[in-house]
Every structure is written in structure tokens, then in C-alpha cells.
Amino acid sequence: MQRQFILQLMVFAFFVMQMSAAQGQNKNIAEMNEALANGQIETADSLLQSTIEFYVSAKQPDSLVNYIYILGRISHAKAGRKTCEEKIELLIERIKNLTSNPATIRQGYIEVGEFYGSIGLNELGYNANELALKYTLLIPDKTGAQQGIIENNLAVYAQRMGDFNMAQAHSRKALIHNLRDSKPDTTIWHCKPLKKLSETQSTSTTDRQ
């Protein structure tokens, strides 16, 4: 009877650990979004800073990457563009101090680009994805799809900035990289044809939940 109880306890503990691990990389993000939605910027910022310090102390750069977007939202709401850029750059540097893994840093710059694009700073979004491409090329076992995704992002930002020719060039590169894979990512093939900036909205108003 005692053995059965101990076994059940161990199974439960394992289940809890698995659930915690699954949720850990997005710790407190829902609460931060809720605070922002309610205009409680200081509350959101305080929660963000304590969460960042937790992952820095735990030496978990992959987890820190998940907070770049929400950091951008909070710092932009609190202090404007300049401070927002500084805060994002500081977090990127802290991530780099914890790891030299190009895949992690690549994802960090993708997150940076996504945030800047969401508030209409498309040139900064483009620049961030150029850096993401730089680190993609440093990944030893990189795939064509990994390069293609970044080229596709660059095409979107080029389009938003009104450079249709550059957007088309990046789109072609995205397809070429993707076709090099033995199992290519066919979602890239089905991207909508790029339109001129005058035919599209230049900003995104969708917030990540």
C-alpha cells in the first residue's frame, strides 16, 4: 500500500514538473499583458524586471528571448521610443553574455524585429532581421527554411518601407533557400504576392497575447 502511494506521488510530482517546464518559458507574460490592458504600466514593468532577473540568475537565455516583445511593449508605453530601443538592446546584450549560441541570438533578433514591426518602426524591424540572418548563417546545421524565413521577413519590411524591388529580391531568396531543403517548408510557397506599399497597411496593430 505504501509503495503504491509513493509511486502515485512520484507520478504526480513528475506531472507537475512537466507542466511547470512547459509554462516556465512564458512565466508571467499573461499577467503583464493584463496589467498593460488595465493601464497598470508600473505593475507590468515591475513584474517584467523581476522575471528577467530570475532568468538571468538562472542562466536561461532561451527563456529571456521570450520577453523581448513584452519588454518592447512595456518600455515603449512607459517611456517612449528612445528608452524602448535602449532597453531592448540591453536585454539582447544580457542574452549574449549568457550564451554564444547563434540560434538563440537569432531568435532574439527575430523577436526584436517583430516588436518594431508591430509599432510601425519597419526600418528597425528590417535591421533586426538582417542581424537575425547574420546569426542564422553561423548555425552549423542551419536549414534552408531557417534562412528562408528571415529572407521572407526582410521582404515584408522592405515592402512596408516602399522598396518593392528589394522586397521581390528577398522573396526570391526565401524561395531559393527553402527549395534547398529535402523537406522544404511549403508555407513559404503560399505567401501572398507582395504589393506596393500604397496598397497595404504599413503597420500592424495586433498584439501578442
N, C-alpha and C positions, 0 to 999 in steps of 0.2 A: 504493500500500500504506500509506504513511504517512498519507495523507488519510483512508483508511478507519479506521485505528487512532484518529486524532484524533476522528473522528465518533463512533465507538463509545465513546470515553472521555467525550465530551460528553453522549451519551445516558445513560451510566451515572451521571454526575455529576448530571444533571437528575433522574434517578430517585431518587437518594439524597436530593437536596434536597426533593423532593416527599414522600418518606417521613418526613423529619425534620420538615417543616412539619406533617404530619398528626399526628405524635406529640408535637410540641413543646408544645401547649397542655395536655397531660396529663403533662408531664415529671415523673418520679419518684413519681407517685401510687401505682403498684403497689408500689414499694419501701417507701413509707411505710405502706401497708396491711399489708404483710408484717411490717414491724418492729412495728407495733401488735399484730398477731396473735401475735407471739412475745414480747410484753411488753417490747419494747425501746423504751420511750417516748422516752427521751432521743435515741436514734438517729433515730427518726421526726421528732422536733422539730428536731433539727439539720439534717436533710435538708430539712425544710419551710422553715426560716428561710433557708437558702442559696438555695433555689429562689425564694422570694418576693423576696429581694434581687436575684436575677438578673433577674426580670421587671420589678421597679421600675426598675432601672438601664437596662433595655432599653426602658422606657416602653411596656409592653404590658399595659394594664389589662384587656383582654378575657381574656388568659391568667390574670391574677391571680384573676379571678372563679371560675375552676375550682378554686381552692384554698381557698375559703371553707368548704366542707363538711369537708374533711380537717383544716383548721385547727381547726374546732369539735371534731372527734373527739379530736385530739391534745391540745389545751389543756384540754378537759374531763377527759380521762384523767389529765393531768399535775397540774392544779391546781384542778379543780372549777368550779362554775357561774360564780361571780363573775368569775374571771380569764378564763374562756372567753368570757363576754359582752364583756369589755373588749378581748380580742384580736380578736374578730370586728369590733367597732366600729372598732378601729384600722385593720384591713385595708380596711374599707369606706371610711374616710376617705382612705386612701392611694390607693385606686382613684379616688375623687372628685378628688383632687389631680392625677391624671394625665389625667382626661377629664371633660367635662361631658355626654357623650353619654348621653341618658336611657335608651337601650336597654341599654347596658352596665350602668348603675347599677340599672336594673330587674331584670336578670338576677342581679345581685349580691344583691339583697334576696330574690329567689326562692330562691337557694341558702341564704341565712340561714334563711329560713322552713323549708326542707326539713330542715336540720340540727336546728333546735329541735324540729320535729315528731317527728323520729326518736328523740329522748330524752324525749319526753312534755311538753315545755315548749310547750304548744299556744297559750297566750296570747301568748308571744313570737313563735311562728310566725305567728299571726294579725296581730300588729302589723307584722311584717316584710312580709307580703303587702299590708297597707294602704299601706306605703311603696312597694312594687313597683307598686301600682295608681297611686299619685301620679305616678311616673315614666313609667308607660305612657301616661298622659294627655298627657305632654309630648312624646311621639314624634310628629313631624309627619305621618308616613304610617302611623300605627298602624292596625291592623285590629280588627275586632270580635272575632276569635278571640283576639288578644293580651289584650284586656280580659276576654274570657270565661274564659280560663284562670285569671287572677288571681281573678276572682269565684268560680270553682269551688274554688280553693284556700281562699278565705275561708270558703266553705260547709263544707268539710271541717273546718277548725279550729273553726268555730262549733259544728258537730256534736259534736266531741270535747270542747268546753267545756260541752256540755249545753244550748246555746241553740238549740233546734230551729227556732224561728220565724225567728231570724236566718239560720240555715243555709238554710232554704227561700227566704228573700228573696234571698240571694246566688245560689242555684241558678237562680232565675228571671232574675236579671240576667245570669247567664252565658249562658243560652239566648237572651235578647233580643239581647245583643251579638253572639253568634255568627251569629244569623239575618240580621244587617245585612250580612254579607259576601256577595259574589257567589258565592264558593266557600266556604261555611261548613265549619268543622271538625266533621264529623259524629260524632267520637268523644265530644264533649261531650253529644250527644243520648243516647248509650248508657251514661251513667254510672248506676251502681246507685242506686236510690232511697235517699235519706238515711234513716237510722234514728236513733232516740233513743240518747243516749249509753249508756244502760243495756244496749242491745242490741249494742253494738260494743265493741271494744277501744279504749282511749283513747290507746295508744302504739303506735309502730311499732318493731320490733326489727330491721328489715332495714337492713344497712349497705351503702353504695355500694361497689362494687368498682372 
